[in-house]
Amino acid sequence: MPEQTAEKMIQRLAGGKPVPAIVLLGSDVYLRDLCRNKIIDACVPEGARDWAVARISGNAQGWQEALERAQTMPMLAPRQVIIVEDAEAVESLGEKSREEIVEGLEKYLESPAPFTILLLEAAALDGRQRFSKVLGEKALVVKLNIGDASAVMLAAEMAKELGVEIDHEAAALLADILNGEPARMRIELEKLAAYVQGRGRIRAEDIESLVVAARKNTVWQLADMLATRKRDAALAFLDNLLREGEQPAGLVGALAWMYRKLIEARDLPAGTNGFQAARQLGMRPDAAEVAIRNARRLPKAELIAGLVALAETDSQLKSANPDPRALMEFLIARLTSAPAA
């Protein structure tokens, strides 16, 4: 089945259209909880949820239980939702166990029970494996992500739920800083709501004061140092960021985002200013101005090489027993090196 947005998937379920299996694909906890709850609301009456909603682990034993329950009619409810958590765990099982589960799942999906919604939750799937291919063909895959505009509106809704208001500029800044990730936005908004208690309104300066993790405004400060190859200044700046609590993985992610924006900025017509570029780049005018300025200083091939270096560092940070500081210092050295002839 083709991928669908969460909204269209909910509309389909609410309209009574059958969906044999749904895959919620993404690591954001807030979005996953939101979609899961909406699926349950659309399919199972509140009074029947104790016996018509089941949560099962995605380990080897859990899959057998999930497929057996999927074929068993629910009590006192027209439909049931069988939730398989950490479904991607199948991919790390031994070959024999993995193949048995995939064959069982494929056989079920060829003739699914009309009274069951099989809901699989996975942070990510390996598209090369048969498990992912079967789900892509037979299940409804919903990628859990939102656009920039939706992230800003969601931040405003979250703030209202917490009993405060947030300025549009502040909501846009928060969404920008946290890559529009709802779970992280919720955590930061809870802290911000407590911080502005009494005033009742979150402003942009509050975001800049309190939200530390993965701040994109910090990587734009780094941008000038990297573009002008000021290695000592960049290393000193990195040291300050790490001392203030920035996480290396978050910095690498923010730098990769910055490099992609620099590549996009290089493709803009000559003479484009920050305000004109802001909409096309999906960022604030002041950041867009910095992007345009630094994009013109660096050849596109060098920006692409920077993305490669960032991807390698990200992989090394996720390896066994990494030395984060040493990896980050080596990364800065690579990004500030003179280009090869």
C-alpha angles and dihedrals in degrees: 000000000000120000116266137195119252091247094055091045092054091047090052093051093045089052090057096247111153119249113181096194137003126198116205101202119192143070100242107114095198095054092044093052091045094052094042092052092048091051091051091046091052096047111030129047112238094243093055099049097098090071103018098056120063131178115205132179118247094232123118095272093043094059093057090051092046095052092045092051091045089063094047116089114243122243118249094348132092092220139018134205118220109194119202109195123207090010091173088072086088089073093062096049123103116278096255095049092043094051092047091053094045092048091049092048093047091049091050093048091052088065108013123186108260091218096055134080107198104205116195119190120200134163091211140341132216104240091203094064125088091235092064093044093052091051091047090055102038108025137060107251116206116190110211104224137109135208126250095261092048091049091055092050091046091052089054091049092049091050091051090051087054092052099254138094127234127208114242091240090052093048091050091048092049092049090047094049094048098041090246091289105158098204092055091043090054093051093049093045091054089056092044092049090055090046095054096041108145093023092058097200130093115216133191091256089057089056091049091049101045110025107081108155117098095345108188091200087065092055090051087056086053091048094074091048093050095044092051092041094238093161098170092051091047092050091049090049090049090051091054092049093051091047090052091056104264111154117231093227091053092049092050090050092049092047091050089052089050093051091050089051090049089054090050090048091054089060094055118105117269113268095031110147130209096265092049092046096046095079095043094047095040096233141102118287095247092053091044089054090054090047093053092047095051096038088063091053096056128060115237092242089057092051090051090049087052091055089052090052090049092050091051092049091049090053092048092049088056093049125097116290100351124184099227097190094049091047092050093048090049089049092053089049090053094047092050097044120116112259117260115258 
